[in-house]
Amino acid sequence: MVVALSVGAAAVGTAFPRVGSDALPGVVPAPRTMESADRPLFSRGPVRVDARSRIVVRDPALREVAGSLEEALWRFADLDVGIATTTTRLQARDGDIVLALDADLEREEYRLESTGAVEIVGGSVPAVSWGIATLLQVSRFEVGASIVPRLRVEDGPAHAYRGLVVDVASRPYAMEQLRELVELARFYKVSHLQLRLSSDEAFGLPTSSLDTGRPWRTYLRSDLEQLEAFAISRGVTVVPEIGLPSTARALVAADPARFSLRDQNANPGTVHLAREAVYEAVDTIIGDLAQIFPGAPLIHIGGLDVGLEGFATDPETEAFMEARGLATLADLQRYFTARVARMVSRRGRRPVIWDSPPPGAIPLPVDLAVMVRSLDKSAVDALLGEARIVVNASPLPLDISAERRGSLVDLEAWSPRRWAHWDPERPSYEAYELEESDVAGAAMSVSGLEGFLAVPALRHRLPRMAEALWSGHGAPGLDHRVFLADSVLMRGLRP
């Protein structure tokens, strides 16, 4: 499998023209262009999608995403429509919804045209799903019908990576709660849902050869497989994450003979970086991640809050480093990162880490992507200078936890080039902003919250990040658009 994450920027401007005295509906994130397809005089009125309508699928690859639209119409309007999958030019009737692919469009670009039928054409399956999200936002729902204004939309994102990170290990989530997060992500065109499957508190990955303890905190393999299929049908990419080498207390405690330092109290939250048995076990875990999530182009290998206390005085570490020519503990950390990253690459996926290890003599693989939380400006510039994929994961204002969360005002002032941290000990505590950059995008993180609290915490924050990543903050009326979009979303999410 060849894995690539295209990164590009597009000139984005949003137009909200008026037809008569009525403004076209607002959308979050704001589309590149949206214009009326109605006559300025003698209006033909909106398009009505009802029980006589069909979802006409022009490409078999769109069958699953069509099913997600069928389900949405049922949830939003008690509307039951059929799906007609055909590679022929089946004539669309007024009120039909037509889904099609166009290879001439960029991967995430789509067109939506509502004249007699509603037609959504995208450069890929996810792009068609983004068009469906726009359709759901502009529609007015009543029992048994969806009322769609006559309009034309041409749209595409400014940033390729628009992520939501959820710690599902520290606090277990029900599958229904995770499906709600997928729906939330699709509604606001958030492209990646990252599942943090291990933490100090629990190891949530069902792995084939390791007894990781506390099975009631481990997700079922079949549930995770079904969740990924559900996400793919909504255009959302799942990114599995395993916390290594630190924030791994639960894994170390499950098998201390394999993972712990000789002095088990010296560093109980970090796996042993200088033991071959650890690398063999990690390779098994990476293999399980690849099998459980076959559609995931990215696998996140951790790197959060790495602490190497106790390694400097560990005889096994000393011998391991001497045998491999590793001069410093920074080199050991880079060796571990590079070796685990290559395990991911061998399986046709791109490895991702938090921040990056300290400088050292051991090179990191060129395909290693970095989600930056705490690095200073010079380190981010260096990563971009190496042509690495860099994702902004700035704790302020993108973190949501029980203790703190970014304000809506800060989110509206934030840009994907800006970093800040709440911890004065971190390099990014002094906020900085890159003048120009090829940052791939950004990700909002949720940690330490019970599953039922995630959607309430995200309802008004995630759309504001999505606006900045998809179209910038230039479109007017964001507060009002978020309010309207949220009222539609919650009707379908929790009817």
Buried (B, 14 or more C-beta within 10 A) or exposed (E): EEBEBEBBEBEBEBEBEEBEEEEBBBBBBBBBBBBBBBEEEEEEEBBBBBEEBBBBBBBEEBBBBBBBBBBBBBBBBEBEBEBBBEEEEBEBEEBBBBBBBBEEBBBBBBBBBBBBBBBBBBBBBBBBBBBBBBBBBBBEBBEEBBBBBBBBBBBBBBBBBBBBBBBBBBBBBEBEBBBBBBBBBBBBBBBBBBBBBBBBBBBBBBBEEBEBBEEEBBBEBEBBBEBBEBBBBBBBBBBBBBBBBBBBBBBBBBBEEBBBBEEBEBBBBBBBBBBEEBBEBBBBBBBBBBEBBEEBBBBBBBBBBBEBBBBEEBEEBEEBBEEEEBEBBBBBBBBBBBBBBBBBBEBEBBBBBBBBBBEBEBEBBEBBBBBBBBBBBEBBBBBBEEEBBBBBBBBBBBBBBEEEBBEBEBBBEBBBBBBBBBEEEBBBBEEBEBEEBBBBBBBBBBBBBEBEBBBEBBBBBBBBBBBBBBBBBEBEBBEEBBBBBBEBBEBBBEE
